[in-house]
């Protein structure tokens, strides 16, 4: 039973008017503009949750996969005084990553990190400037002739064979006059695995050639799509070229650019499955110094979020053609007169002003 409300009487005994309830349809409605903004905020909030969820999942996958990556326990020279001084000022925030590519793992251990006795077939320095707005990637031909600390004159790729990663780092640091902050050794099979994980890569091949490493295959001049097996053969080729390792360097730079394009493609960045696949493809083919953490990588990923392939400048250390060493080896002569300008650029974090003028040519 529903009871009617009793009348409220005033002090004089007269009933007071009853306040009637207002039905929902008589309540004030928000203006149309307010409702529209509410919908926008709800949609934006849902989108933000999705984006943050994808980012968190990607970082979590990166962190989990990174833990299984082989570490190089003593990647840097033991004698700190023998290394170049640390850059100062704004340039101190710049980073130099040394990438050493090898065709084989350690002969005895199967380790990527412990490959003393093996020569580095690819030597690349990735310079990340303090402003994080672009990248400069410098290749060093593996036959470059120079002084290796404690061993005399030899090809630069012998440093890894003589003294492992620490001696390779020390040799490169002496060459560029600046410190290497992080180092990674990459098994060449990583090119193949990462390319396949990205569904292949697109390149614009400047020079047609018949592959030495992929018998019966011809790499035509012009645009083409490479799978992992083709990408590996493309990156390793040098016998087919009149200028040998110089064209090999150019082709490796093309492939690195194509892989970077694939990794930074929006469809990859926003797809946790695709990104996780790319991460997992590399994890068994790479070893990194034990000072590099997943937090470092995640932070760099955020800082370099807007960098694309067009923001990368590829170049080669200044060279003065090829020659023959006193003991009869075919070598690449470094241009020692031009080198100080490159050293200053590394030290002052000004490679962006130097790199465009240097080409991968003999």
C-alpha positions in Angstrom: 0.0 0.0 0.0 1.2 3.4 -0.9 0.7 6.1 1.7 -0.1 9.6 0.6 2.1 12.2 2.3 0.6 14.1 5.2 0.0 17.8 4.7 2.6 20.0 6.4 1.0 22.7 8.5 2.3 26.1 9.2 2.7 27.6 12.7 -0.8 29.0 12.4 -2.3 25.6 11.6 -2.9 26.2 7.9 -1.7 23.5 5.6 1.4 24.5 3.4 1.5 23.7 -0.2 3.0 20.4 -1.1 6.2 20.3 -3.2 5.5 18.1 -6.2 8.3 15.8 -7.5 9.5 16.5 -11.0 9.3 13.6 -13.4 12.5 12.7 -15.4 11.1 14.0 -18.6 10.8 17.4 -17.0 14.4 17.5 -15.8 16.8 19.9 -17.4 18.7 18.3 -20.3 22.3 19.2 -21.1 22.7 21.3 -24.2 23.6 19.4 -27.4 27.1 20.7 -27.4 27.8 19.3 -24.0 26.6 15.9 -25.0 28.8 16.0 -28.1 31.9 16.8 -26.0 31.0 14.0 -23.6 31.0 11.5 -26.5 34.3 12.9 -27.7 35.9 12.5 -24.3 34.6 9.0 -24.0 35.9 8.0 -27.4 39.3 9.7 -26.7 39.5 7.9 -23.4 38.8 4.6 -25.0 41.4 5.2 -27.7 44.0 6.2 -25.1 43.3 3.0 -23.1 43.9 1.0 -26.3 47.0 2.8 -27.3 48.5 2.7 -23.8 47.6 -1.0 -23.6 49.4 -1.7 -26.9 52.4 0.3 -25.7 52.5 -1.5 -22.4 52.3 -4.9 -24.0 55.0 -4.0 -26.5 57.3 -2.8 -23.7 56.5 -5.9 -21.7 57.3 -8.1 -24.7 60.5 -6.2 -25.3 61.5 -6.5 -21.7 60.7 -10.2 -21.5 62.5 -11.0 -24.8 65.5 -8.8 -23.9 66.1 -10.9 -20.8 66.9 -13.9 -23.0 69.3 -11.9 -25.3 72.9 -13.0 -24.7 75.0 -10.5 -22.8 78.6 -9.5 -23.4 80.0 -9.4 -19.8 83.2 -7.3 -20.5 82.5 -5.4 -23.7 84.6 -2.4 -23.0 88.4 -1.9 -22.6 89.5 -2.6 -19.0 91.9 0.4 -18.9 89.5 3.4 -18.8 92.4 5.8 -19.2 93.2 4.3 -22.6 89.7 5.4 -23.9 88.8 8.8 -25.3 87.5 11.3 -22.7 83.7 11.5 -22.2 82.1 14.2 -24.2 80.9 17.3 -22.3 78.0 19.7 -22.4 75.0 18.9 -24.6 77.1 16.4 -26.6 77.3 14.2 -23.4 73.7 13.1 -24.1 74.5 11.8 -27.5 75.0 8.0 -27.9 77.2 5.9 -30.1 76.2 2.2 -30.7 78.8 -0.1 -32.3 77.3 -2.9 -34.4 79.6 -5.8 -35.3 78.3 -8.3 -37.8 79.7 -11.8 -38.1 79.1 -14.6 -40.4 79.8 -17.2 -37.7 79.4 -17.7 -34.0 82.2 -18.7 -31.7 84.0 -21.7 -33.1 84.1 -23.6 -29.8 81.1 -22.3 -27.8 78.5 -21.4 -30.4 78.2 -18.1 -28.5 77.6 -14.7 -30.2 79.2 -12.8 -27.4 82.4 -14.9 -27.2 83.6 -14.9 -30.8 87.3 -14.2 -30.3 89.1 -15.8 -33.3 86.4 -14.6 -35.7 86.6 -11.5 -37.8 83.9 -8.9 -38.0 82.5 -8.8 -41.5 80.4 -5.6 -40.8 81.4 -2.7 -38.7 78.7 0.1 -38.2 78.5 3.0 -35.8 75.0 4.4 -35.1 75.2 7.9 -33.7 72.1 9.1 -31.8 72.3 12.9 -31.3 71.3 14.6 -28.1 68.2 16.0 -29.7 67.0 12.6 -30.8 65.7 14.0 -34.1 67.7 11.9 -36.6 70.3 9.2 -36.8 73.8 9.1 -38.5 75.0 5.6 -39.5 78.7 5.3 -40.4 80.1 2.1 -42.0 83.8 1.2 -41.7 85.0 -1.1 -44.5 86.3 -4.3 -42.9 89.6 -4.2 -44.8 90.5 -0.7 -43.5 94.2 -0.7 -42.6 95.2 0.8 -39.3 97.0 0.3 -36.0 95.4 -2.2 -33.7 96.4 -1.5 -30.1 99.1 -4.0 -29.0 99.2 -5.8 -32.3 100.5 -3.4 -34.9 99.1 -2.7 -38.3 96.3 -4.9 -39.6 92.8 -4.8 -41.1 90.3 -3.4 -38.6 88.2 -6.6 -38.7 91.2 -8.5 -37.1 90.7 -6.6 -33.8 87.7 -8.9 -32.9 89.8 -11.9 -33.7 92.8 -10.7 -31.7 91.1 -9.5 -28.6 87.4 -10.0 -28.8 84.8 -7.3 -28.4 86.9 -5.1 -26.0 89.7 -4.7 -28.5 87.3 -4.1 -31.3 85.7 -1.3 -29.2 89.1 0.2 -28.3 90.2 0.1 -32.0 87.0 1.9 -33.2 87.2 4.4 -30.3 90.7 5.3 -31.3 89.6 5.8 -34.9 86.6 8.1 -34.2 88.1 9.9 -31.2 84.9 9.3 -29.1 83.5 6.7 -26.8 81.3 3.8 -27.7 78.3 3.8 -25.3 76.9 0.4 -26.3 77.9 -2.5 -28.5 76.0 -5.3 -30.2 77.3 -8.4 -32.0 74.9 -9.5 -34.7 74.9 -12.9 -36.3 74.3 -12.5 -40.0 71.4 -14.9 -39.8 69.6 -12.1 -37.9 69.2 -10.2 -41.2 67.2 -13.2 -42.5 65.1 -13.8 -39.4 64.1 -10.1 -39.0 63.3 -9.7 -42.7 61.0 -12.7 -42.7 59.4 -11.5 -39.4 58.5 -8.2 -41.2 57.1 -10.0 -44.2 60.0 -9.1 -46.4 61.5 -5.7 -47.2 61.5 -3.4 -50.2 64.7 -2.0 -51.7 65.8 -0.1 -54.8 68.8 -2.0 -56.0 71.3 0.3 -57.7 73.5 -2.4 -59.4 72.3 -5.6 -60.9 74.3 -8.7 -60.1 74.4 -12.5 -60.0 74.5 -13.7 -56.5 77.5 -15.7 -55.3 75.8 -16.8 -52.1 72.4 -17.6 -53.6 73.4 -19.7 -56.7 71.2 -19.1 -59.8 69.6 -15.9 -58.4 70.0 -12.5 -60.1 69.3 -9.3 -58.2 67.9 -7.0 -60.9 68.4 -3.3 -60.9 65.5 -1.3 -59.5 62.7 -1.8 -57.0 62.2 -5.3 -55.6 60.9 -7.1 -52.6 63.3 -9.4 -50.7 62.5 -12.3 -48.4 64.9 -13.3 -45.6 67.1 -15.6 -47.7 67.4 -13.0 -50.5 68.2 -10.2 -48.0 71.0 -12.2 -46.4 72.6 -12.9 -49.8 72.1 -9.3 -50.8 73.9 -8.1 -47.7 76.8 -10.5 -48.0 77.7 -10.0 -51.7 81.0 -8.5 -52.7 82.5 -10.8 -55.3 80.1 -9.5 -58.0 81.3 -5.9 -57.7 84.3 -4.2 -59.3 84.7 -2.1 -56.1 84.1 -5.1 -53.9 83.4 -4.2 -50.3 82.4 -0.6 -51.1 79.3 -1.7 -52.9 78.7 -4.3 -50.2 78.7 -1.5 -47.7 76.1 0.5 -49.8 73.9 -2.6 -50.1 74.1 -3.2 -46.4 73.1 0.4 -45.7 70.1 -0.1 -48.1 69.0 -3.2 -46.2 69.4 -1.5 -42.8 67.3 1.4 -44.0 64.6 -1.0 -45.3 64.5 -3.0 -42.0 64.2 0.3 -40.1 61.3 1.3 -42.3 59.6 -2.0 -41.6 60.1 -1.7 -37.9 58.8 1.9 -37.7 55.9 1.3 -40.0 52.6 2.2 -38.2 51.1 -1.2 -38.9 54.1 -2.8 -37.1 54.3 -0.3 -34.2 50.5 -0.7 -33.4 50.4 -4.4 -33.8 51.7 -6.2 -30.6 51.9 -9.5 -32.5 54.0 -8.1 -35.3 56.3 -6.2 -33.0 56.7 -9.2 -30.7 57.5 -11.3 -33.8 60.2 -8.8 -34.8 61.7 -8.8 -31.3 61.8 -12.6 -31.1 63.3 -12.9 -34.5 66.4 -11.0 -33.4 66.8 -12.2 -29.8 68.7 -15.4 -30.7 70.9 -13.7 -33.2 72.3 -10.8 -31.2 74.4 -10.2 -28.1 74.7 -6.9 -26.3 76.8 -5.3 -23.6 75.5 -6.0 -20.1 75.2 -2.3 -19.4 72.3 -2.0 -21.9 68.9 -2.6 -20.3 65.4 -3.0 -21.5 64.6 0.2 -19.8 67.3 2.0 -21.8 65.8 0.5 -25.0 62.2 1.5 -24.1 63.4 5.0 -23.3 65.2 5.3 -26.6 62.1 4.0 -28.3 60.0 6.8 -26.9 62.7 9.4 -27.6 63.1 8.3 -31.3 59.3 7.7 -31.9 59.2 10.3 -34.7 62.4 9.3 -36.5 61.8 7.5 -39.8 64.0 6.2 -42.5 64.2 9.6 -44.2 65.8 11.0 -41.0 68.7 8.6 -41.2 71.9 9.6 -43.0 74.2 6.8 -44.1 77.8 7.4 -44.9 81.2 5.7 -44.9 84.4 6.7 -43.0 86.6 8.8 -45.4 88.8 6.5 -47.5 91.6 6.9 -50.0 91.0 4.0 -52.3 92.4 0.5 -52.1 96.0 -0.8 -52.0 98.2 -3.6 -50.9 99.9 -4.0 -47.5 103.6 -4.7 -47.1 102.8 -8.4 -46.5 100.6 -8.6 -49.7 97.1 -8.1 -48.3 94.4 -6.3 -50.2 93.4 -3.3 -48.0 91.3 -0.2 -47.9 93.4 3.0 -47.2 91.8 5.4 -44.8 91.9 9.1 -45.6 93.8 10.3 -42.5 93.7 13.9 -43.7 89.9 14.0 -43.7 89.5 11.9 -40.5 89.9 14.8 -38.0 86.7 16.5 -39.3 84.8 13.2 -38.6 86.3 12.9 -35.1 85.3 16.4 -34.2 81.8 15.8 -35.4 81.5 12.7 -33.2 83.0 14.6 -30.2 80.8 17.7 -30.7 77.6 15.8 -31.7 77.7 17.5 -35.1 77.6 14.5 -37.5 74.5 15.9 -39.1 76.6 18.6 -40.7 79.4 16.2 -41.9 77.7 12.9 -42.9 75.8 14.2 -46.0 79.1 15.0 -47.6 80.6 11.6 -47.2 79.6 8.7 -49.5 80.2 5.0 -49.5 82.6 5.2 -52.4 86.1 3.9 -53.1 
